[in-house]
Amino acid sequence: MTPVRRLLVGILAIGLLVAPAVGQTPPRRLVSIVPALTETLFAIGAGPRVVGVGSFDTHPAEVRDRPRVGGLLDPDMEQILALTPDLVVLHQSQQDQIAQLGRAGIAVFPYVHGGLDDTLDTIRALGAATGDGPAADRLADRIASRLDGIRTRVAGRRRPRVMLVFGREPGSLRNIYASGGFGFLHDMLAAAGGENVFADTRRESVQLTSEAILTAAPEVILELSYDERMTADRQDAERAVWRRLPGVPAVRTDRVHLLLGNQFVQPGPRLADATEAMARRLHPEAF
């Protein structure tokens, strides 16, 4: 049983998360402040019932006309309650908000980061909670099938040592964050045919110094950016920043790649697309 599945079983046991029973009317008014799960709700056909979304939700385009109700750090509980939801999707760490909604008799679906298997479990569980179980199962099956296809394409090929960067101060090599050996980013990299240089660090993220990068000696650097203002010139400039570390093998061989889009950091319906994009950078000959 994955960590997410254990969490959902526990929530069901104490009655905070309500999956509709057979014959029971599914929740009619949904609020989600978790971007990946907001996107999932639309992908499984529950979009018309979404009456509020988070501040950082951008996909699909239909979210643009929904009321914004804050996010992880600034949920607007007054507005959420005013929308009279039957089910609210929020982060598991928002314990105060979960308790407040529980007192109001409103079911919650708590989200927690995990690996690829956890993501698929979450999609299935969300569908069960909203009454869209069959559609959610089909979505999870499609993603799993595509991931298996990517793994098959890269199987047997030499796995380059990769540093997967998801945060950095623009224009500098300060405040660099990379994937550790746990979580969906690490799992995506493995599925794409790469060897995480920080696989032995059992955390989702690692804050790096230049010395740590030189010691890790990645052969490839994959850097994720979700800045919608990233022009072609800015992309070139950000890749050029890494030339300040000529001792890194990835820099010497010009294998520093910038991958654009929030699909890389919001594990949802576009998860397989993001994983394939990584694989195409690491093993272009396989595609």
ChimeraX commands (.cxc) that place a marker at each C-alpha (Angstrom):
marker #1 position 0.00,0.00,0.00 radius 0.5
marker #1 position 1.45,3.37,-1.04 radius 0.5
marker #1 position 1.69,6.29,1.43 radius 0.5
marker #1 position -1.14,8.09,-0.34 radius 0.5
marker #1 position -3.37,5.03,-0.20 radius 0.5
marker #1 position -2.68,4.67,3.54 radius 0.5
marker #1 position -3.59,8.34,4.01 radius 0.5
marker #1 position -6.87,8.00,2.11 radius 0.5
marker #1 position -7.84,4.87,4.00 radius 0.5
marker #1 position -7.20,6.72,7.26 radius 0.5
marker #1 position -9.28,9.71,6.21 radius 0.5
marker #1 position -12.13,7.44,5.14 radius 0.5
marker #1 position -11.98,5.74,8.51 radius 0.5
marker #1 position -12.61,8.99,10.39 radius 0.5
marker #1 position -15.27,10.15,7.97 radius 0.5
marker #1 position -13.70,13.33,6.63 radius 0.5
marker #1 position -13.53,12.12,3.05 radius 0.5
marker #1 position -16.84,10.85,1.72 radius 0.5
marker #1 position -16.94,8.63,-1.36 radius 0.5
marker #1 position -20.53,8.36,-2.62 radius 0.5
marker #1 position -22.10,4.98,-2.02 radius 0.5
marker #1 position -23.95,3.10,-4.73 radius 0.5
marker #1 position -27.11,5.02,-5.55 radius 0.5
marker #1 position -25.99,8.07,-3.60 radius 0.5
marker #1 position -25.87,11.44,-5.35 radius 0.5
marker #1 position -22.25,12.45,-6.03 radius 0.5
marker #1 position -21.09,15.85,-4.72 radius 0.5
marker #1 position -22.55,18.55,-6.94 radius 0.5
marker #1 position -20.35,21.50,-6.00 radius 0.5
marker #1 position -16.59,21.04,-5.93 radius 0.5
marker #1 position -13.80,23.40,-4.90 radius 0.5
marker #1 position -10.14,22.58,-5.55 radius 0.5
marker #1 position -7.05,24.58,-4.62 radius 0.5
marker #1 position -4.58,21.89,-5.76 radius 0.5
marker #1 position -3.61,22.60,-9.40 radius 0.5
marker #1 position -2.89,18.98,-10.36 radius 0.5
marker #1 position -6.21,17.80,-8.96 radius 0.5
marker #1 position -8.18,20.70,-10.40 radius 0.5
marker #1 position -6.90,19.63,-13.79 radius 0.5
marker #1 position -7.77,16.02,-12.96 radius 0.5
marker #1 position -11.36,16.94,-12.05 radius 0.5
marker #1 position -11.85,18.38,-15.52 radius 0.5
marker #1 position -10.13,15.40,-17.15 radius 0.5
marker #1 position -12.52,12.92,-15.51 radius 0.5
marker #1 position -15.63,14.87,-16.45 radius 0.5
marker #1 position -16.29,16.65,-13.14 radius 0.5
marker #1 position -15.35,20.10,-14.51 radius 0.5
marker #1 position -18.92,21.43,-14.79 radius 0.5
marker #1 position -19.33,20.88,-11.04 radius 0.5
marker #1 position -16.18,22.81,-10.11 radius 0.5
marker #1 position -17.35,26.11,-8.58 radius 0.5
marker #1 position -14.02,27.40,-7.22 radius 0.5
marker #1 position -10.34,26.94,-8.03 radius 0.5
marker #1 position -6.96,27.88,-6.57 radius 0.5
marker #1 position -4.94,31.00,-7.28 radius 0.5
marker #1 position -2.35,29.05,-9.28 radius 0.5
marker #1 position -4.67,26.86,-11.34 radius 0.5
marker #1 position -4.09,27.35,-15.07 radius 0.5
marker #1 position -5.25,24.11,-16.73 radius 0.5
marker #1 position -7.50,23.48,-18.48 radius 0.5
marker #1 position -8.61,26.78,-20.00 radius 0.5
marker #1 position -12.04,26.44,-18.38 radius 0.5
marker #1 position -10.58,27.32,-14.97 radius 0.5
marker #1 position -10.25,30.94,-16.08 radius 0.5
marker #1 position -13.93,31.65,-15.49 radius 0.5
marker #1 position -14.08,30.06,-12.03 radius 0.5
marker #1 position -13.82,32.07,-8.79 radius 0.5
marker #1 position -10.33,32.05,-7.24 radius 0.5
marker #1 position -10.19,31.02,-3.60 radius 0.5
marker #1 position -6.49,31.23,-2.68 radius 0.5
marker #1 position -3.92,28.48,-2.43 radius 0.5
marker #1 position -1.73,26.52,-0.08 radius 0.5
marker #1 position -0.55,29.53,1.91 radius 0.5
marker #1 position -3.57,31.82,1.62 radius 0.5
marker #1 position -6.84,29.88,1.35 radius 0.5
marker #1 position -9.86,32.19,1.55 radius 0.5
marker #1 position -12.07,30.09,3.80 radius 0.5
marker #1 position -14.83,32.68,3.88 radius 0.5
marker #1 position -15.12,32.56,0.10 radius 0.5
marker #1 position -14.84,28.77,0.01 radius 0.5
marker #1 position -17.71,28.43,2.48 radius 0.5
marker #1 position -19.76,31.02,0.58 radius 0.5
marker #1 position -19.56,28.78,-2.50 radius 0.5
marker #1 position -21.43,26.07,-0.51 radius 0.5
marker #1 position -19.30,23.16,-1.74 radius 0.5
marker #1 position -20.08,19.51,-1.09 radius 0.5
marker #1 position -16.41,18.55,-1.42 radius 0.5
marker #1 position -13.21,20.59,-1.11 radius 0.5
marker #1 position -9.88,19.39,-2.49 radius 0.5
marker #1 position -6.97,20.86,-0.55 radius 0.5
marker #1 position -3.51,20.00,0.72 radius 0.5
marker #1 position -3.20,17.45,3.51 radius 0.5
marker #1 position -0.95,19.87,5.38 radius 0.5
marker #1 position -3.81,22.39,5.70 radius 0.5
marker #1 position -5.01,20.84,8.94 radius 0.5
marker #1 position -6.71,23.98,10.27 radius 0.5
marker #1 position -8.79,24.29,7.11 radius 0.5
marker #1 position -9.62,20.57,7.12 radius 0.5
marker #1 position -10.87,20.90,10.69 radius 0.5
marker #1 position -12.92,24.00,9.84 radius 0.5
marker #1 position -14.57,22.28,6.90 radius 0.5
marker #1 position -15.24,19.23,9.03 radius 0.5
marker #1 position -17.06,21.39,11.60 radius 0.5
marker #1 position -19.14,22.78,8.75 radius 0.5
marker #1 position -20.05,19.27,7.62 radius 0.5
marker #1 position -18.21,19.60,4.31 radius 0.5
marker #1 position -16.26,16.62,2.98 radius 0.5
marker #1 position -12.61,17.11,2.08 radius 0.5
marker #1 position -10.14,15.37,-0.19 radius 0.5
marker #1 position -6.60,15.85,1.19 radius 0.5
marker #1 position -3.70,15.87,-1.25 radius 0.5
marker #1 position -0.15,14.84,-0.43 radius 0.5
marker #1 position 2.88,14.59,-2.71 radius 0.5
marker #1 position 4.19,11.14,-3.48 radius 0.5
marker #1 position 5.65,9.06,-6.26 radius 0.5
marker #1 position 4.17,7.99,-9.60 radius 0.5
marker #1 position 2.18,5.14,-8.07 radius 0.5
marker #1 position 0.82,7.57,-5.48 radius 0.5
marker #1 position -0.26,9.92,-8.24 radius 0.5
marker #1 position -2.23,7.18,-9.98 radius 0.5
marker #1 position -3.79,6.14,-6.66 radius 0.5
marker #1 position -4.80,9.74,-6.04 radius 0.5
marker #1 position -6.49,10.03,-9.44 radius 0.5
marker #1 position -8.50,6.87,-8.77 radius 0.5
marker #1 position -9.41,7.95,-5.25 radius 0.5
marker #1 position -10.48,11.40,-6.41 radius 0.5
marker #1 position -12.79,9.81,-8.96 radius 0.5
marker #1 position -14.28,7.60,-6.26 radius 0.5
marker #1 position -14.87,10.64,-4.06 radius 0.5
marker #1 position -16.61,12.63,-6.80 radius 0.5
marker #1 position -18.64,9.79,-8.29 radius 0.5
marker #1 position -16.48,9.66,-11.41 radius 0.5
marker #1 position -14.69,6.41,-10.61 radius 0.5
marker #1 position -14.83,4.73,-14.04 radius 0.5
marker #1 position -13.52,7.84,-15.82 radius 0.5
marker #1 position -10.75,8.26,-13.24 radius 0.5
marker #1 position -9.76,4.62,-13.60 radius 0.5
marker #1 position -9.55,5.01,-17.37 radius 0.5
marker #1 position -7.39,8.13,-17.01 radius 0.5
marker #1 position -5.05,6.41,-14.55 radius 0.5
marker #1 position -4.84,3.36,-16.82 radius 0.5
marker #1 position -3.95,5.53,-19.84 radius 0.5
marker #1 position -1.20,7.30,-17.92 radius 0.5
marker #1 position 0.17,4.02,-16.59 radius 0.5
marker #1 position 0.15,2.51,-20.08 radius 0.5
marker #1 position 2.01,5.47,-21.55 radius 0.5
marker #1 position 4.59,5.35,-18.75 radius 0.5
marker #1 position 5.13,1.65,-19.44 radius 0.5
marker #1 position 5.60,2.49,-23.11 radius 0.5
marker #1 position 8.26,5.07,-22.28 radius 0.5
marker #1 position 10.06,2.60,-20.03 radius 0.5
marker #1 position 10.03,0.05,-22.85 radius 0.5
marker #1 position 11.50,2.54,-25.33 radius 0.5
marker #1 position 14.45,3.39,-23.09 radius 0.5
marker #1 position 14.99,-0.12,-21.70 radius 0.5
marker #1 position 18.49,-1.50,-22.23 radius 0.5
marker #1 position 20.02,1.88,-23.00 radius 0.5
marker #1 position 22.77,3.36,-20.89 radius 0.5
marker #1 position 21.24,5.56,-18.22 radius 0.5
marker #1 position 23.06,8.91,-18.01 radius 0.5
marker #1 position 23.66,10.49,-14.60 radius 0.5
marker #1 position 21.16,13.34,-14.41 radius 0.5
marker #1 position 20.63,16.31,-12.15 radius 0.5
marker #1 position 16.96,17.34,-12.26 radius 0.5
marker #1 position 16.70,21.00,-11.23 radius 0.5
marker #1 position 13.30,22.49,-10.42 radius 0.5
marker #1 position 14.26,25.74,-8.72 radius 0.5
marker #1 position 16.97,28.36,-9.18 radius 0.5
marker #1 position 17.37,32.09,-8.78 radius 0.5
marker #1 position 17.04,33.48,-12.34 radius 0.5
marker #1 position 20.29,34.54,-13.95 radius 0.5
marker #1 position 22.47,33.01,-11.25 radius 0.5
marker #1 position 23.60,29.76,-9.67 radius 0.5
marker #1 position 22.08,30.58,-6.30 radius 0.5
marker #1 position 19.24,28.89,-4.43 radius 0.5
marker #1 position 19.38,25.80,-6.63 radius 0.5
marker #1 position 16.97,22.99,-5.79 radius 0.5
marker #1 position 17.10,19.55,-7.39 radius 0.5
marker #1 position 15.15,16.34,-7.05 radius 0.5
marker #1 position 16.29,14.00,-4.34 radius 0.5
marker #1 position 15.73,10.26,-4.42 radius 0.5
marker #1 position 12.06,10.34,-3.43 radius 0.5
marker #1 position 8.88,11.61,-5.02 radius 0.5
marker #1 position 7.24,11.90,-8.41 radius 0.5
marker #1 position 10.08,13.88,-10.02 radius 0.5
marker #1 position 12.58,11.18,-9.10 radius 0.5
marker #1 position 10.20,8.50,-10.40 radius 0.5
marker #1 position 9.60,10.40,-13.65 radius 0.5
marker #1 position 13.34,10.66,-14.22 radius 0.5
marker #1 position 13.76,6.93,-13.64 radius 0.5
marker #1 position 10.91,6.13,-16.04 radius 0.5
marker #1 position 12.55,8.42,-18.63 radius 0.5
marker #1 position 15.76,6.42,-18.50 radius 0.5
marker #1 position 17.92,8.62,-16.29 radius 0.5
marker #1 position 19.95,7.94,-13.15 radius 0.5
marker #1 position 19.35,10.59,-10.51 radius 0.5
marker #1 position 22.70,11.81,-9.16 radius 0.5
marker #1 position 20.99,12.40,-5.81 radius 0.5
marker #1 position 19.12,9.10,-5.69 radius 0.5
marker #1 position 20.70,8.25,-2.34 radius 0.5
marker #1 position 19.21,11.35,-0.71 radius 0.5
marker #1 position 15.81,10.17,0.53 radius 0.5
marker #1 position 14.11,13.52,0.26 radius 0.5
marker #1 position 11.99,15.14,-2.42 radius 0.5
marker #1 position 14.38,18.07,-2.79 radius 0.5
marker #1 position 18.02,18.93,-2.25 radius 0.5
marker #1 position 19.38,22.48,-1.96 radius 0.5
marker #1 position 22.70,22.64,-3.78 radius 0.5
marker #1 position 25.95,24.53,-3.71 radius 0.5
marker #1 position 28.31,24.77,-6.68 radius 0.5
marker #1 position 30.65,22.44,-4.84 radius 0.5
marker #1 position 27.90,19.82,-4.46 radius 0.5
marker #1 position 27.13,20.01,-8.18 radius 0.5
marker #1 position 30.80,19.60,-9.11 radius 0.5
marker #1 position 31.04,16.59,-6.79 radius 0.5
marker #1 position 27.88,15.01,-8.22 radius 0.5
marker #1 position 29.29,15.45,-11.76 radius 0.5
marker #1 position 26.01,15.05,-13.69 radius 0.5
marker #1 position 26.30,14.07,-17.34 radius 0.5
marker #1 position 22.99,15.76,-18.10 radius 0.5
marker #1 position 21.23,18.67,-16.44 radius 0.5
marker #1 position 17.47,18.85,-16.91 radius 0.5
marker #1 position 16.10,22.13,-15.60 radius 0.5
marker #1 position 12.37,22.69,-15.23 radius 0.5
marker #1 position 10.83,26.12,-15.68 radius 0.5
marker #1 position 7.18,27.13,-15.31 radius 0.5
marker #1 position 7.74,30.81,-16.04 radius 0.5
marker #1 position 5.19,31.69,-18.73 radius 0.5
marker #1 position 7.29,34.74,-19.70 radius 0.5
marker #1 position 10.26,32.60,-20.72 radius 0.5
marker #1 position 11.12,33.87,-24.20 radius 0.5
marker #1 position 13.58,32.14,-26.51 radius 0.5
marker #1 position 16.25,34.72,-25.63 radius 0.5
marker #1 position 15.71,34.18,-21.92 radius 0.5
marker #1 position 15.91,30.43,-22.38 radius 0.5
marker #1 position 19.31,30.82,-24.05 radius 0.5
marker #1 position 20.45,33.16,-21.27 radius 0.5
marker #1 position 19.36,30.79,-18.51 radius 0.5
marker #1 position 21.09,27.82,-20.13 radius 0.5
marker #1 position 24.23,29.96,-20.51 radius 0.5
marker #1 position 24.33,30.53,-16.74 radius 0.5
marker #1 position 25.53,26.96,-16.29 radius 0.5
marker #1 position 28.71,27.73,-18.24 radius 0.5
marker #1 position 30.03,29.21,-15.00 radius 0.5
marker #1 position 30.65,25.58,-13.96 radius 0.5
marker #1 position 32.80,24.29,-16.85 radius 0.5
marker #1 position 34.02,21.43,-14.68 radius 0.5
marker #1 position 30.60,19.75,-14.76 radius 0.5
marker #1 position 30.42,17.06,-17.47 radius 0.5
marker #1 position 26.94,18.16,-18.60 radius 0.5
marker #1 position 28.25,21.68,-19.20 radius 0.5
marker #1 position 31.37,20.52,-21.04 radius 0.5
marker #1 position 29.33,18.38,-23.45 radius 0.5
marker #1 position 26.49,20.91,-23.83 radius 0.5
marker #1 position 23.86,18.62,-22.33 radius 0.5
marker #1 position 21.99,21.24,-20.32 radius 0.5
marker #1 position 18.31,21.22,-21.25 radius 0.5
marker #1 position 15.53,23.60,-20.21 radius 0.5
marker #1 position 12.06,22.04,-20.10 radius 0.5
marker #1 position 9.13,24.45,-20.01 radius 0.5
marker #1 position 5.67,23.98,-18.52 radius 0.5
marker #1 position 3.93,23.38,-15.21 radius 0.5
marker #1 position 3.10,19.80,-16.24 radius 0.5
marker #1 position 6.52,18.85,-14.86 radius 0.5
marker #1 position 5.71,19.97,-11.33 radius 0.5
marker #1 position 1.93,19.38,-11.19 radius 0.5
marker #1 position 1.51,15.59,-11.39 radius 0.5
marker #1 position -1.85,15.15,-13.05 radius 0.5
marker #1 position -3.32,14.27,-16.45 radius 0.5
marker #1 position -0.22,15.51,-18.34 radius 0.5
marker #1 position 2.17,13.41,-16.27 radius 0.5
marker #1 position 3.04,11.04,-19.11 radius 0.5
marker #1 position 3.61,13.98,-21.49 radius 0.5
marker #1 position 6.13,15.42,-19.05 radius 0.5
marker #1 position 7.89,12.10,-18.57 radius 0.5
marker #1 position 8.15,11.57,-22.33 radius 0.5
marker #1 position 9.63,15.06,-22.75 radius 0.5
marker #1 position 12.37,14.08,-20.28 radius 0.5
marker #1 position 12.97,10.81,-22.09 radius 0.5
marker #1 position 13.27,12.55,-25.46 radius 0.5
marker #1 position 16.04,14.75,-24.04 radius 0.5
marker #1 position 17.89,11.84,-22.47 radius 0.5
marker #1 position 17.40,9.29,-25.28 radius 0.5
marker #1 position 16.44,11.13,-28.48 radius 0.5
marker #1 position 17.45,8.12,-30.55 radius 0.5
marker #1 position 14.67,6.08,-28.91 radius 0.5
marker #1 position 12.00,8.37,-30.36 radius 0.5
marker link #1:1,2 radius 0.2
marker link #1:2,3 radius 0.2
marker link #1:3,4 radius 0.2
marker link #1:4,5 radius 0.2
marker link #1:5,6 radius 0.2
marker link #1:6,7 radius 0.2
marker link #1:7,8 radius 0.2
marker link #1:8,9 radius 0.2
marker link #1:9,10 radius 0.2
marker link #1:10,11 radius 0.2
marker link #1:11,12 radius 0.2
marker link #1:12,13 radius 0.2
marker link #1:13,14 radius 0.2
marker link #1:14,15 radius 0.2
marker link #1:15,16 radius 0.2
marker link #1:16,17 radius 0.2
marker link #1:17,18 radius 0.2
marker link #1:18,19 radius 0.2
marker link #1:19,20 radius 0.2
marker link #1:20,21 radius 0.2
marker link #1:21,22 radius 0.2
marker link #1:22,23 radius 0.2
marker link #1:23,24 radius 0.2
marker link #1:24,25 radius 0.2
marker link #1:25,26 radius 0.2
marker link #1:26,27 radius 0.2
marker link #1:27,28 radius 0.2
marker link #1:28,29 radius 0.2
marker link #1:29,30 radius 0.2
marker link #1:30,31 radius 0.2
marker link #1:31,32 radius 0.2
marker link #1:32,33 radius 0.2
marker link #1:33,34 radius 0.2
marker link #1:34,35 radius 0.2
marker link #1:35,36 radius 0.2
marker link #1:36,37 radius 0.2
marker link #1:37,38 radius 0.2
marker link #1:38,39 radius 0.2
marker link #1:39,40 radius 0.2
marker link #1:40,41 radius 0.2
marker link #1:41,42 radius 0.2
marker link #1:42,43 radius 0.2
marker link #1:43,44 radius 0.2
marker link #1:44,45 radius 0.2
marker link #1:45,46 radius 0.2
marker link #1:46,47 radius 0.2
marker link #1:47,48 radius 0.2
marker link #1:48,49 radius 0.2
marker link #1:49,50 radius 0.2
marker link #1:50,51 radius 0.2
marker link #1:51,52 radius 0.2
marker link #1:52,53 radius 0.2
marker link #1:53,54 radius 0.2
marker link #1:54,55 radius 0.2
marker link #1:55,56 radius 0.2
marker link #1:56,57 radius 0.2
marker link #1:57,58 radius 0.2
marker link #1:58,59 radius 0.2
marker link #1:59,60 radius 0.2
marker link #1:60,61 radius 0.2
marker link #1:61,62 radius 0.2
marker link #1:62,63 radius 0.2
marker link #1:63,64 radius 0.2
marker link #1:64,65 radius 0.2
marker link #1:65,66 radius 0.2
marker link #1:66,67 radius 0.2
marker link #1:67,68 radius 0.2
marker link #1:68,69 radius 0.2
marker link #1:69,70 radius 0.2
marker link #1:70,71 radius 0.2
marker link #1:71,72 radius 0.2
marker link #1:72,73 radius 0.2
marker link #1:73,74 radius 0.2
marker link #1:74,75 radius 0.2
marker link #1:75,76 radius 0.2
marker link #1:76,77 radius 0.2
marker link #1:77,78 radius 0.2
marker link #1:78,79 radius 0.2
marker link #1:79,80 radius 0.2
marker link #1:80,81 radius 0.2
marker link #1:81,82 radius 0.2
marker link #1:82,83 radius 0.2
marker link #1:83,84 radius 0.2
marker link #1:84,85 radius 0.2
marker link #1:85,86 radius 0.2
marker link #1:86,87 radius 0.2
marker link #1:87,88 radius 0.2
marker link #1:88,89 radius 0.2
marker link #1:89,90 radius 0.2
marker link #1:90,91 radius 0.2
marker link #1:91,92 radius 0.2
marker link #1:92,93 radius 0.2
marker link #1:93,94 radius 0.2
marker link #1:94,95 radius 0.2
marker link #1:95,96 radius 0.2
marker link #1:96,97 radius 0.2
marker link #1:97,98 radius 0.2
marker link #1:98,99 radius 0.2
marker link #1:99,100 radius 0.2
marker link #1:100,101 radius 0.2
marker link #1:101,102 radius 0.2
marker link #1:102,103 radius 0.2
marker link #1:103,104 radius 0.2
marker link #1:104,105 radius 0.2
marker link #1:105,106 radius 0.2
marker link #1:106,107 radius 0.2
marker link #1:107,108 radius 0.2
marker link #1:108,109 radius 0.2
marker link #1:109,110 radius 0.2
marker link #1:110,111 radius 0.2
marker link #1:111,112 radius 0.2
marker link #1:112,113 radius 0.2
marker link #1:113,114 radius 0.2
marker link #1:114,115 radius 0.2
marker link #1:115,116 radius 0.2
marker link #1:116,117 radius 0.2
marker link #1:117,118 radius 0.2
marker link #1:118,119 radius 0.2
marker link #1:119,120 radius 0.2
marker link #1:120,121 radius 0.2
marker link #1:121,122 radius 0.2
marker link #1:122,123 radius 0.2
marker link #1:123,124 radius 0.2
marker link #1:124,125 radius 0.2
marker link #1:125,126 radius 0.2
marker link #1:126,127 radius 0.2
marker link #1:127,128 radius 0.2
marker link #1:128,129 radius 0.2
marker link #1:129,130 radius 0.2
marker link #1:130,131 radius 0.2
marker link #1:131,132 radius 0.2
marker link #1:132,133 radius 0.2
marker link #1:133,134 radius 0.2
marker link #1:134,135 radius 0.2
marker link #1:135,136 radius 0.2
marker link #1:136,137 radius 0.2
marker link #1:137,138 radius 0.2
marker link #1:138,139 radius 0.2
marker link #1:139,140 radius 0.2
marker link #1:140,141 radius 0.2
marker link #1:141,142 radius 0.2
marker link #1:142,143 radius 0.2
marker link #1:143,144 radius 0.2
marker link #1:144,145 radius 0.2
marker link #1:145,146 radius 0.2
marker link #1:146,147 radius 0.2
marker link #1:147,148 radius 0.2
marker link #1:148,149 radius 0.2
marker link #1:149,150 radius 0.2
marker link #1:150,151 radius 0.2
marker link #1:151,152 radius 0.2
marker link #1:152,153 radius 0.2
marker link #1:153,154 radius 0.2
marker link #1:154,155 radius 0.2
marker link #1:155,156 radius 0.2
marker link #1:156,157 radius 0.2
marker link #1:157,158 radius 0.2
marker link #1:158,159 radius 0.2
marker link #1:159,160 radius 0.2
marker link #1:160,161 radius 0.2
marker link #1:161,162 radius 0.2
marker link #1:162,163 radius 0.2
marker link #1:163,164 radius 0.2
marker link #1:164,165 radius 0.2
marker link #1:165,166 radius 0.2
marker link #1:166,167 radius 0.2
marker link #1:167,168 radius 0.2
marker link #1:168,169 radius 0.2
marker link #1:169,170 radius 0.2
marker link #1:170,171 radius 0.2
marker link #1:171,172 radius 0.2
marker link #1:172,173 radius 0.2
marker link #1:173,174 radius 0.2
marker link #1:174,175 radius 0.2
marker link #1:175,176 radius 0.2
marker link #1:176,177 radius 0.2
marker link #1:177,178 radius 0.2
marker link #1:178,179 radius 0.2
marker link #1:179,180 radius 0.2
marker link #1:180,181 radius 0.2
marker link #1:181,182 radius 0.2
marker link #1:182,183 radius 0.2
marker link #1:183,184 radius 0.2
marker link #1:184,185 radius 0.2
marker link #1:185,186 radius 0.2
marker link #1:186,187 radius 0.2
marker link #1:187,188 radius 0.2
marker link #1:188,189 radius 0.2
marker link #1:189,190 radius 0.2
marker link #1:190,191 radius 0.2
marker link #1:191,192 radius 0.2
marker link #1:192,193 radius 0.2
marker link #1:193,194 radius 0.2
marker link #1:194,195 radius 0.2
marker link #1:195,196 radius 0.2
marker link #1:196,197 radius 0.2
marker link #1:197,198 radius 0.2
marker link #1:198,199 radius 0.2
marker link #1:199,200 radius 0.2
marker link #1:200,201 radius 0.2
marker link #1:201,202 radius 0.2
marker link #1:202,203 radius 0.2
marker link #1:203,204 radius 0.2
marker link #1:204,205 radius 0.2
marker link #1:205,206 radius 0.2
marker link #1:206,207 radius 0.2
marker link #1:207,208 radius 0.2
marker link #1:208,209 radius 0.2
marker link #1:209,210 radius 0.2
marker link #1:210,211 radius 0.2
marker link #1:211,212 radius 0.2
marker link #1:212,213 radius 0.2
marker link #1:213,214 radius 0.2
marker link #1:214,215 radius 0.2
marker link #1:215,216 radius 0.2
marker link #1:216,217 radius 0.2
marker link #1:217,218 radius 0.2
marker link #1:218,219 radius 0.2
marker link #1:219,220 radius 0.2
marker link #1:220,221 radius 0.2
marker link #1:221,222 radius 0.2
marker link #1:222,223 radius 0.2
marker link #1:223,224 radius 0.2
marker link #1:224,225 radius 0.2
marker link #1:225,226 radius 0.2
marker link #1:226,227 radius 0.2
marker link #1:227,228 radius 0.2
marker link #1:228,229 radius 0.2
marker link #1:229,230 radius 0.2
marker link #1:230,231 radius 0.2
marker link #1:231,232 radius 0.2
marker link #1:232,233 radius 0.2
marker link #1:233,234 radius 0.2
marker link #1:234,235 radius 0.2
marker link #1:235,236 radius 0.2
marker link #1:236,237 radius 0.2
marker link #1:237,238 radius 0.2
marker link #1:238,239 radius 0.2
marker link #1:239,240 radius 0.2
marker link #1:240,241 radius 0.2
marker link #1:241,242 radius 0.2
marker link #1:242,243 radius 0.2
marker link #1:243,244 radius 0.2
marker link #1:244,245 radius 0.2
marker link #1:245,246 radius 0.2
marker link #1:246,247 radius 0.2
marker link #1:247,248 radius 0.2
marker link #1:248,249 radius 0.2
marker link #1:249,250 radius 0.2
marker link #1:250,251 radius 0.2
marker link #1:251,252 radius 0.2
marker link #1:252,253 radius 0.2
marker link #1:253,254 radius 0.2
marker link #1:254,255 radius 0.2
marker link #1:255,256 radius 0.2
marker link #1:256,257 radius 0.2
marker link #1:257,258 radius 0.2
marker link #1:258,259 radius 0.2
marker link #1:259,260 radius 0.2
marker link #1:260,261 radius 0.2
marker link #1:261,262 radius 0.2
marker link #1:262,263 radius 0.2
marker link #1:263,264 radius 0.2
marker link #1:264,265 radius 0.2
marker link #1:265,266 radius 0.2
marker link #1:266,267 radius 0.2
marker link #1:267,268 radius 0.2
marker link #1:268,269 radius 0.2
marker link #1:269,270 radius 0.2
marker link #1:270,271 radius 0.2
marker link #1:271,272 radius 0.2
marker link #1:272,273 radius 0.2
marker link #1:273,274 radius 0.2
marker link #1:274,275 radius 0.2
marker link #1:275,276 radius 0.2
marker link #1:276,277 radius 0.2
marker link #1:277,278 radius 0.2
marker link #1:278,279 radius 0.2
marker link #1:279,280 radius 0.2
marker link #1:280,281 radius 0.2
marker link #1:281,282 radius 0.2
marker link #1:282,283 radius 0.2
marker link #1:283,284 radius 0.2
marker link #1:284,285 radius 0.2
marker link #1:285,286 radius 0.2
marker link #1:286,287 radius 0.2
view
